[in-house]
């Protein structure tokens, strides 16, 4: 994990505008994301924790970075992140355990600005 990894989250934000202007389907994807993560029976934090778990199981590092950042912005506590990882490992087995290390390291970075 490097500073570059966390820079990619910010790159995603910057590239959204460019992609919306040039890729026909991208705006629709962002609309879907907005609807899926809007308040409803589940609050946004719960939905982001679910997305983090799915990101771990599907082994998508950019998704892990994005959804962890969103979880923390929405006030997720470390114990909520750890329980999310528990569910991911139960559903995804050993591979999810490997990607869980990435989440823990990213969490430590966000909390302390240090990387193990």
N, C-alpha and C positions, 0 to 999 in steps of 0.2 A: 504494500500500500504506500502511496506517495502523495505528496501535495498535488501532483498532476491528477490523480484519481478524483480528488475532491474538486479540482478545477473543472472537470468534465461536467459536474452538475451545473455549474454556472454557464458552461458552454451550451448546455441543452437549452437553458433559458434564452440565451442570445440567439441561438439557431432557430428557435420556434418561429419567430417573425419571418425570417428568410424562407423557411420551409413552407409556412402558410401561404406566402406569396408565390411560390414556385411549384409546389407539389399539390395537386388537386385533392387528393384524399386526406391530406394531413389535417386540414381544418375540421373535417368530419370526425377524425380520430380525437382531436382535442375537445370537440363538442361532446362526444361520447364520454370522454374522461371527466369532463365537468359534470355531466349528468350522473355518472356512476358515483362520484365522490361527493355529491351534494348531500346536505342534511336530509335525513329521512328517518325510518325506523331505527337505523344505526347512525351514530354520530360520525363525523369525519375522521376523528382519531381512530375509532374502531375500524373503519374502512381502510385507513392507511396501514394499520397493523396487519389487517388481512392481506393487503397488497404486498407488504414486506414479507410475510410468510410465503406467499405465492412466488415472489421474486427469488427467495432462497431455494425453494423446491425446483423452480425452473432454471436455476443457475444463471440468472441475468444480473451481472454486476452493475450495469448502469441503472437498472430498476431498483436494485438493493440500495444504491447510493441515493437515488431520488426519494424513494419511499421512507428510508430511514430519516432523511432530512425533514421530510414532511411530518413524520411521526413526532420528531423532536420539536418542530415548530408548533405542533398542536398540543404540546405538553406531555407527551408520553414519558413515563418514568422508566428508569432502567429495568425495574422488575417486570414491567409490561413488555419491554423489548425481549427480555430473557424468556418470558412465557411464550411469546410469539415464536422465538427460536425453538422452544420445546415442541410446539405444535409442528413446526417445519421439519424437525428431525423425525418426529413420529411419522409424519406423512411421507417424507423424502428419504429417510434412512441415512446411510453413511455419507452419501454425496451431499445431502443437505447439511450434515455436520461439518463438512469441509467448507461450505459456503457460509456457515454460521460463524466460522472464525473471521471471515471477512467483515461480517456485521459487527462482531464484538470489537474488532480493531477500529472500525469506523466509528463506533459508539465511543470508544476510548478517545479517539481523536477529537470528536465533537465536544466531549466533556473536558478534556485536558489539553488539547492541541498537541498531544504527543502520540507517536506511533510506536507500537511494540515491535 
